[in-house]
């Protein structure tokens, strides 16, 4: 539920951060650095492309407090459902702890909500927590409501505001998603989270996970 900053001290951000490295122009050295930073600072997770699951699993070691998160269908979701399911299954078999999934937005726009539900449910049934990447700031109100309802019916664990390729996430968007979710799942805020004040405002608005590539700077700023 949303937390009022007047009622509690600032939360420790590190255990809420998914340390993201999703630039396709980065290689193994960057992945190694990302995993090392996540372990050092105690981040919630490391969020990577699916291709890095075997290497990142080895770097993070046995499953612990820092989760290994694979994106699926990233960044646009515009692949056939069996291919998306296959990517999710491969990531699961190669060490992922969580899946951040981009839906097929064309199904949403065309009103094929049953097919959209089936796509998501087939990934949820793999047994890992699924965070659905909504691109919420770029959807019409009714489309967003439909997507949230389909996602909740399919059993997703988190609604994720966006992929990071759109506008910076706003507090009002986190509040809106909390209202739409009605306590049925958690919220992950992602996209343009660069300052300590911004990160804290998002958490106080109800975000229980923050996706950012600026996690190190945020935690260092908080611990000064």
N, C-alpha and C positions, 0 to 999 in steps of 0.2 A: 504493500500500500504506500502511497505518497507519504513522505516524511517531512514534517515542518521543521525547518532549520532552527526555529526558535525553541523547539522542544528538546533538542539534543545537540551535543558537540559535533563538529565535523567528522564524518566517517573516515576511516583509513581507506584510501582509494586503492591501494595495491591489490587487495583480494577481490576487487570488483573489475579489474582491468583484463580484457582480452588483448594481449600484445600482438598487434596485427602486422604481418609482412605479406602484402598481397601485390606488390609491384612485380610484374612478370619479368622485369629486366634484372632482377636480383638472383644471385646464385647461392651455392652451398655456404659460402663464407658468411653471407648475410643471415641465412637460416641458423647457422651455428651461433652467431652473435645474438640473434633474437631469442633463442632458447636459453642461452646463458643469462641474458638479462632477466628473463622471466623467472628463472630459478633464483637468481640473486635477490630480486626485489619482492618475490612472493606473489607474482601476478596470478590471477584466476586461471588464465589460459594463454596459449600461443595459437594464433589464428593464421593458418597457412593454406596455400593451394594444395589440393589432394595429392599431387605428385610428390610432395615432401613428407608424406606420412611415415614411411619407413625410416628415413634419416632422422626426422624429428623425434620419433618414438625412441630411437636409440640414444639421442642426445638428452632427452628428458628422463630416461630410465623408466623404471616400473611406475605404474600409475600412482600418482600422488596428488598433492594439493593443486599443482599446476596442470591444468587439463590441456590436452591436444585437440584443437578444433580444426576441422577441415571444412572449407567452403565447398559447395556442390552446385554445379550449374552456374558458376560465377563468371562474369558479373551480371549477365543479362537473363539467364534462365531459359533462353530460347533454343532448347534442345529437346528431342523426343523423350517422353517419360521413361522408356526402358533404358535409354542411355544415362539419364540422370540417376535412375535407380542403380545402374551398374557402377557409376562413379561413387555413389554413397556406399554401396556394398564393398567396393574395393578399399575405400578409405577406412571403413569399419574393420575389415580384415587386416589392415596394415597399421593399426594402432590408434585410430581416432577415438577420442572420448566423447566428442560432441560434433554435430553437423550443422553448419550455417548454410541454409538452402535458399536458392533463388527460385521462386515459382515460375511457371510458364504464364507470363502476364497476358499473352494472347488468349489463353483460355478464359481468363478473368474478363477481358474486354469483350469477348464474343459470348459471354454468358454461359460458358460450358463449365458450370460450377461442379457438377458431378465428376467430370473428368479431372478437374483441378484437385478436388478432394482425393480422388483415387491416386493421383500422382504423389501427393503429400503423404497419404496414409501408407503407401508402399515403402516410403523411406522411414517413416515413424516406426513401422513394424520391425525394422532392423534392431531396435532396442536401445538406441542412443538418444539422448536429449537432442531435439531438433529446434533450432532457432530459425524462424522464417524471416527472410529479408524482404521487407514490404515495399521499399521505395515509397514510403507513406506520404512524403511531402510532394510527390509527383502524381498522386492519384486523385481522381475526383472523389467526393465524399461517399457516394453510394458504392463505388468500386472498392474503396478502402473498407467500408463496413462489410461488404460481401466477402472480401479476402480474409478479414479477421474472423468472421464466422466460420468460413470453410477451414481455416487454419486450426481454430479451436476444436471443431468437430473432428478433425483429423488427428488431434492429439499432440500438437506442437507444445514445447515447453516454454519457449520465448517468442515474443514478437520483436523483431529487430527493425529499427527505424529505417535503415537503408544500407546500401552497399559501400557508401563513402564516395561514390561517383556523382552524387547529386549535391544539393545545397547542404550546408552545415546543419546539424540537428538542432532543433529549437526546444526549449523547455515546454512550450505549448503543445508540441507534437507528442512528447512523452506523456503529458497529462491527458491528451486525447486518447492515446492508445491504452492508457490505464483505465479510462472510462469505458472504452469499447471492450476491453478484456474482462472487466468486472471481477477481477480477482481470480480468473480462471487460468492465467498463466503469467509469466514474468515479462519484463520489458528490458531489452538491450538497446541502449542508445549508441549510435555509430555515425560517424561522418563529421569531420572538421572539429574534433574535440582537441583543443590545443592549449587552453589555459586552465589553471587551477580553479578559478572562480566558475568558469563554464562547467567543468566537470562536477563540481560540488552542487551547482544549481540543478543539473540533470539528475543527480542522485536524490536530492531532496524532492524533486518532482516525481520520483518513483522508479527511476531506472535502477535495476539491480545488477546490471553488467554494463560496462563501457567498452566499446570497440574503438581502439585508437592505435596509431603508430607512434604516438607521443607519450606513451606511458612512463618512460624513464624520466622525462622532463617534468611530468605532472607529479610524480612521486617525490622527486628531488625537491621540487618547489614546496610541496607540503611538509617535508621533513626539515626544511631550513630552520 
